Amino acid sequence: MHVFVTGATGWVGSAIVKDLIAAGHRVTGLARSQDKAAEVIAAGAEAVIATLDDLDALTVAADLADAVIHTAFTHDFKNFPACCEQDRRVIAALGTALVGSQRPLLVTSGLSGMPRGASEADLPHPGSPRVSEATARSIAEVGGKVATVRLAPSVHGIGDHGFIPILVRLARETGVSAYVEGADNCWSGVYRLDAARVYRLALEQGVKQSVYHAVADEAVPFKAIAEVIGRQLGLPVEARGRDHFGWFANMAGGNMSVSSQRTRDLLGWTPMGPSLLEDLDQAAYYAGS
């Protein structure tokens, strides 16, 4: 299978590229520069040099592939609505190239706005600014073979540059590893390489459902995450008000625990990497944060 992957040098996308190639698939990866293209080629894939705003280039690359995996997203939280609109345009363009062909498109989204304990059948809150999944559903309604992979808020592993490092930096800056006062909330987690396998298995099995949950640890108390970070950094662990977390307060206090049983059963997916708390409880995790 020839798979076009956006975000091919990103944290999740690069793992997907390597997993697909190891399984015998041909991969073309999107790269935004010559340097990034060199990374894609070094991984054993072909490269398309373009940005997420080059919709014509994305459409051509999708049209030449047997399947598309979209993981790229611009994480500029100061301009988040604009990032979400860019993502919508990209998904719509990729979908246009694939509609009616039965060639699948896997779109990436998160768990923010999902009800606590949600399954793959539940829908995100309609007011969420990120419309990746809603756009995927609109493509399915006009004949596209499209599904969404919902990633856990922590896709963890050494080298992580996602949400956990934000908490680590905040702890170092404030001198306390904090959890949200009165929140009693949980996050979910998945080891990076386990997440990559969800995408591959979904493609290899023909994309048989509209949503997959790349979630290994379904409900990790946020307080427990703060406790591990505090222990590793030698800092006190304390409850703090939402203002302590600034712009990150909604994520820090969010309930992002879901079930992934349907995904496990359908794909035969068994997470094999360390748990979130095990991964965080090693000094190497904090070297680059």
Secondary structure, DSSP 8 states (H G I E B T S, - for coil): -EEEEETTTSTTHHHHHHHHHHTT-EEEEEESSHHHHHHHHHTT-EEEE--TT-HHHHHHHHHTSSEEEE------GGGHHHHHHHHHHHHHHHHHHHTTTT--EEEEE--TT--TTB-TTS---TT-S--HHHHHHHHHHTT--EEEEEE-SEEESTT--SHHHHHHHHHHHHTSEEEETTT--EEEEEEHHHHHHHHHHHHHTT--SSEEEE-SEEEEEHHHHHHHHHHHHT--EEEE-GGGGGGGHHHHT----B--HHHHHHHT----S--HHHHHSSGGGGTT-
